[in-house]
Amino acid sequence: MVNRILYLHGADDGGGPDDLLARELRTHWPETEIVAPQLPSADLPDAADQWQHEVGRAIRELPDEPWVLVGHSLGGSEALRFLCLRVPTLLRRTIIVGAPLWEAEHTGAGPDHPWWGPQWALPARAGKILADADVVIVHSEEDPVVPVDHAYRLARLLPSSRMQIAHDGGHMPTDWVRRAV
């Protein structure tokens, strides 16, 4: 059991750090502190660098005790991208919800989409770098934003990960919250 969850919201999550998923985490884990920083707009020219900076800042501000990282959509992709550069020693688990894998054939976004491009991509060696990481991939079969094939591709890239496919929940499935943390 951990006392702290760092939650990284997605790029277009209406509530940002207080979106549906953050509220579900708070509801089902009332004794756990949910740290949910407001991340920058993904539409800015240097957004990918700004996201990495803010993720790093949020992690540095956590107390020296075990914690879990939950990232939704772009927040999930950015969590993995950050972990490819540095894995914090007290991180116990990473849960990625509805996250895109930018190398996937069908990104759900074209080159004109602000969250598409090499600046958001995982490094080619991500599978080796994250080989020992405890990663849970959560995705909905009916995700209208990020097709479920991203989850399957991510699972192949990270063979030690575990995958939970929800039958419903759209882009933000929440039925996993009670059991995955």
C-alpha positions as CSV (number, residue, x, y, z in Angstrom):
1,M,0.0,0.0,0.0
2,V,1.2,3.5,-0.8
3,N,0.2,6.8,0.7
4,R,0.6,8.9,-2.4
5,I,-0.5,8.8,-6.0
6,L,0.9,11.2,-8.6
7,Y,-1.9,11.7,-11.2
8,L,-1.0,13.2,-14.6
9,H,-4.1,14.3,-16.5
10,G,-4.5,14.2,-20.3
11,A,-4.1,17.1,-22.7
12,D,-7.8,17.8,-23.2
13,D,-9.2,16.6,-19.9
14,G,-11.9,19.1,-19.0
15,G,-11.2,19.2,-15.3
16,G,-7.4,18.8,-15.6
17,P,-6.2,17.7,-12.2
18,D,-9.8,17.4,-11.0
19,D,-11.2,15.4,-13.9
20,L,-13.3,12.2,-13.5
21,L,-10.3,9.9,-13.0
22,A,-8.8,12.1,-10.3
23,R,-12.1,12.2,-8.5
24,E,-12.5,8.4,-8.8
25,L,-9.0,8.0,-7.3
26,R,-9.9,10.3,-4.4
27,T,-13.2,8.5,-3.8
28,H,-11.8,4.9,-3.8
29,W,-8.5,5.8,-2.1
30,P,-9.6,8.3,0.6
31,E,-6.6,7.7,2.8
32,T,-4.1,8.3,-0.1
33,E,-2.9,11.7,-1.0
34,I,-3.7,12.4,-4.7
35,V,-1.1,14.8,-6.1
36,A,-2.5,16.2,-9.4
37,P,-0.5,19.1,-10.9
38,Q,-2.0,21.3,-13.6
39,L,0.0,20.4,-16.7
40,P,0.6,23.0,-19.5
41,S,-1.5,23.3,-22.6
42,A,-0.4,20.7,-25.2
43,D,-1.0,23.3,-28.0
44,L,2.2,25.4,-27.1
45,P,5.2,25.1,-29.5
46,D,7.4,23.7,-26.8
47,A,4.7,21.7,-25.0
48,A,6.5,18.4,-24.9
49,D,9.5,19.9,-23.1
50,Q,7.1,21.8,-20.8
51,W,5.3,18.6,-19.9
52,Q,8.5,16.8,-19.1
53,H,9.7,19.7,-17.0
54,E,6.4,19.8,-15.0
55,V,6.4,16.0,-14.5
56,G,9.9,16.1,-13.2
57,R,9.1,19.0,-10.9
58,A,6.0,17.1,-9.5
59,I,8.1,14.0,-8.9
60,R,10.9,16.0,-7.2
61,E,8.4,17.6,-4.8
62,L,7.1,14.2,-3.6
63,P,8.3,13.1,-0.1
64,D,10.8,10.2,0.1
65,E,8.3,7.4,0.4
66,P,6.8,4.9,-2.0
67,W,4.3,6.2,-4.5
68,V,2.3,5.2,-7.6
69,L,2.1,7.1,-10.9
70,V,-1.2,7.2,-12.8
71,G,-1.3,8.9,-16.2
72,H,-4.3,9.5,-18.4
73,S,-4.0,9.8,-22.2
74,L,-1.1,12.2,-23.0
75,G,-0.3,12.2,-19.2
76,G,0.2,8.4,-19.5
77,S,2.4,8.8,-22.6
78,E,4.4,11.5,-20.9
79,A,4.8,9.4,-17.8
80,L,6.4,6.7,-19.8
81,R,8.6,9.1,-21.7
82,F,9.8,10.6,-18.4
83,L,10.6,7.1,-17.0
84,C,12.7,6.3,-20.1
85,L,15.0,9.1,-18.9
86,R,15.0,8.5,-15.2
87,V,13.2,6.0,-13.0
88,P,12.6,7.2,-9.5
89,T,13.7,4.7,-6.9
90,L,10.5,4.9,-4.7
91,L,8.1,4.5,-7.6
92,R,6.1,1.3,-7.0
93,R,3.8,1.1,-10.0
94,T,2.9,3.1,-13.1
95,I,-0.7,2.9,-14.5
96,I,-1.3,4.2,-18.0
97,V,-4.9,4.9,-18.9
98,G,-6.0,5.4,-22.5
99,A,-2.5,6.5,-23.5
100,P,-1.4,6.9,-27.1
101,L,1.8,5.2,-28.4
102,W,3.0,7.6,-31.0
103,E,4.8,5.1,-33.0
104,A,1.5,3.2,-33.6
105,E,0.4,3.0,-37.2
106,H,-3.0,4.6,-36.4
107,T,-2.3,7.4,-34.1
108,G,-5.9,8.8,-34.2
109,A,-4.2,12.1,-35.1
110,G,-2.5,13.4,-38.2
111,P,0.6,15.6,-38.6
112,D,-1.5,18.7,-38.1
113,H,-2.7,17.5,-34.7
114,P,-0.8,19.4,-31.9
115,W,0.0,16.2,-30.0
116,W,1.5,14.3,-32.9
117,G,5.1,14.2,-33.7
118,P,8.5,12.9,-32.7
119,Q,8.7,15.3,-29.7
120,W,6.0,13.2,-28.0
121,A,7.4,9.8,-29.0
122,L,9.0,7.2,-26.7
123,P,12.6,6.5,-27.4
124,A,13.4,3.5,-29.6
125,R,14.9,1.6,-26.6
126,A,11.8,2.2,-24.4
127,G,11.1,-1.5,-24.1
128,K,14.6,-2.3,-22.8
129,I,14.7,0.8,-20.5
130,L,11.4,0.0,-18.9
131,A,11.9,-3.8,-18.9
132,D,11.8,-4.1,-15.1
133,A,9.2,-1.4,-14.5
134,D,5.8,-2.4,-12.9
135,V,3.5,-1.0,-15.6
136,V,-0.3,-1.6,-15.9
137,I,-1.9,-0.6,-19.2
138,V,-5.6,0.2,-18.9
139,H,-7.6,0.9,-22.1
140,S,-11.2,0.7,-23.3
141,E,-12.3,-1.2,-26.3
142,E,-14.5,1.6,-27.2
143,D,-12.1,4.5,-26.8
144,P,-13.1,7.1,-29.4
145,V,-9.9,9.2,-28.9
146,V,-7.1,6.7,-28.8
147,P,-7.9,3.4,-30.5
148,V,-7.3,0.3,-28.4
149,D,-4.5,-0.9,-30.8
150,H,-2.3,1.6,-29.0
151,A,-2.6,-0.5,-25.8
152,Y,-1.8,-3.7,-27.6
153,R,1.3,-2.1,-29.3
154,L,2.4,-0.7,-25.9
155,A,2.0,-4.1,-24.3
156,R,4.2,-5.6,-27.0
157,L,6.8,-2.9,-26.5
158,L,6.7,-3.5,-22.7
159,P,6.4,-7.3,-22.4
160,S,6.6,-7.2,-18.5
161,S,3.5,-4.9,-18.4
162,R,0.0,-6.1,-17.5
163,M,-3.0,-5.1,-19.6
164,Q,-6.6,-4.5,-18.5
165,I,-9.0,-3.9,-21.4
166,A,-12.3,-2.5,-20.3
167,H,-15.5,-3.2,-22.3
168,D,-16.8,0.3,-21.8
169,G,-15.7,3.6,-20.3
170,G,-14.7,5.4,-23.5
171,H,-11.5,7.4,-23.3
172,M,-11.5,7.4,-19.5
173,P,-12.4,4.0,-18.1
174,T,-12.5,4.1,-14.3
175,D,-13.7,0.5,-13.3
176,W,-10.1,-0.5,-12.6
177,V,-9.5,2.1,-9.9
178,R,-10.4,-0.1,-6.9
179,R,-8.1,-2.9,-7.8
180,A,-5.1,-1.6,-9.7
181,V,-3.4,0.8,-7.3
